[in-house]
Amino acid sequence: MSVLQLKNVHYRVSSADDELAILKGCELNVEACESLAIVGRSGSGKSTLLALMAGLDSATEGEVHLLGENLTPMSEDQRARLRAKQVGFVFQNFQLMPGMNALENVMMPLELFGLPDARDRAQKALAQVGLSHRLHHTPQALSGGEQQRVAIARAIVTEPKILFADEPTGNLDETTAAQVQQLLFDLQQRTTLILVTHDRQFAKLCQRQVTLQQGVLLDGLV
């Protein structure tokens, strides 16, 4: 069953003098519970592509179908409601709220959309990532690896059908990165995982790889 489709997706940015084409006719189909790595040079548009897939931004042209819904005609609020229960997103720089502890950070998406049992579900998600003992620590009191685990717990607390991860190990040391990689693949047994990475060895752990080159998606590692 397909959970994500890109149909002739373009993304262009206009400036005062010119128009820059970042994505050019991207085509892709991702199946349920598949793991997919997107690789490419720095500045190639990988993060932009991931944002379009997750409904965080809109394509200039073409269609993005996520979990059976066409994102193209949707408003930002409509896309947010779709993401609330079915999509998780992990950022490279964690994006945790500094004034909240780990438990509060993970509870946030549940509370934001009025979903039930926020505290219990957040505690369960933090236990899944091995942080039951760090519930009441703020991000400043956590290591980089622990902060990324909190970010992953926040992404999975709604039990999403698809998990997006943007350079999830980019700010971590080698040992911690390996632990986070293993955690993501453990979780992937129950959800679809789509990640952006510059680490080709990490990419090879996924079931499938695609390369973004000059705005076009190519099969495999190029």
Secondary structure, DSSP 8 states (H G I E B T S, - for coil): -EEEEEEEEEEEEE-SS-EEEEEEEEEEEEETT-EEEEE--TTSSHHHHHHHHTTSS--SEEEEEETTEE-TT--HHHHHHHHHHHEEEE-TT----TTS-HHHHHHHHHHHTT-S-HHHHHHHHHHHTT-GGGTT--GGGS-HHHHHHHHHHHHHTT--SEEEEESTTTTS-HHHHHHHHHHHHHHTTSSEEEEE-S-HHHHHTSSEEEEEETTEEEES--
